[in-house]
Amino acid sequence: MKVNTLRRQAWEALKAAGIADPVREADWLLAPALGLSLPKLLFEGDRSVTPLQAEQAWTSAGDAPPASRCNTYWPRRSSAAWSWR
């Protein structure tokens, strides 16, 4: 199985579950579950994934809390950056 195949399966599962942005959520869940950075997940879609890795990605993707998924890839902004002052 290829990374892109696993991503498509995740997109479809999240879309069927009614998730508003299934592509982004699937990528945020799969990257750490597969041990890949988000850029590697996005740009190395032809990378092979073993059946064990695919199974682990499906079972462990929901284990990471949202903050750990997002802050790994997107810089954290200080609260002052969001201030209207």
C-alpha positions in Angstrom: 0.0 0.0 0.0 1.2 3.5 -0.7 0.9 6.6 1.5 -1.5 8.3 -0.9 -3.8 5.2 -0.8 -3.9 5.4 2.9 -4.6 9.1 2.8 -7.5 8.6 0.4 -9.0 6.0 2.7 -8.7 8.3 5.7 -10.2 11.2 3.7 -13.2 9.0 2.8 -13.7 7.7 6.3 -13.6 11.2 7.8 -15.9 12.6 5.0 -18.4 9.9 5.7 -18.2 10.8 9.4 -19.2 14.4 8.6 -15.8 16.0 9.4 -15.8 19.5 7.9 -12.3 19.4 6.5 -11.5 15.7 6.1 -8.3 16.2 4.0 -6.6 18.4 6.5 -7.7 16.3 9.5 -6.6 13.1 7.8 -3.2 14.5 7.1 -2.8 15.8 10.7 -3.8 12.4 12.0 -1.8 10.2 9.7 1.6 12.1 9.6 2.5 11.4 13.3 0.8 8.0 13.2 3.1 7.0 10.3 6.2 8.7 11.8 6.4 11.2 9.0 6.5 14.9 8.9 3.6 16.6 7.2 5.7 17.7 4.2 6.9 14.1 3.7 3.3 12.8 4.0 2.2 15.4 1.4 5.1 15.1 -1.1 6.1 11.4 -0.8 2.8 9.8 -1.6 4.5 7.0 -3.5 6.3 5.8 -0.4 5.3 2.3 0.6 3.5 1.5 3.8 3.6 -2.0 5.2 0.3 -3.6 6.3 1.4 -3.3 9.9 2.1 0.5 9.5 -1.3 1.0 7.9 -3.0 -0.9 10.7 -1.1 1.1 13.3 -2.0 4.3 11.6 -5.7 3.5 11.7 -5.6 2.4 15.4 -3.2 5.1 16.7 -4.3 8.2 14.7 -6.8 9.2 17.3 -4.4 8.8 20.2 -2.6 12.1 19.8 -4.3 15.1 21.3 -5.1 17.9 18.8 -2.4 20.3 20.2 0.4 17.8 19.7 -0.7 17.1 16.1 -0.9 20.8 15.1 2.0 22.3 16.9 4.4 19.8 15.4 3.8 21.4 12.0 2.5 24.9 12.5 4.4 27.4 14.6 2.8 28.4 17.9 1.8 32.0 18.1 2.0 33.9 21.3 -1.2 35.2 22.7 0.1 38.7 22.0 0.0 37.9 18.3 -3.7 37.5 18.4 -4.3 40.6 20.5 -6.4 43.5 19.0 -4.4 46.1 20.9 
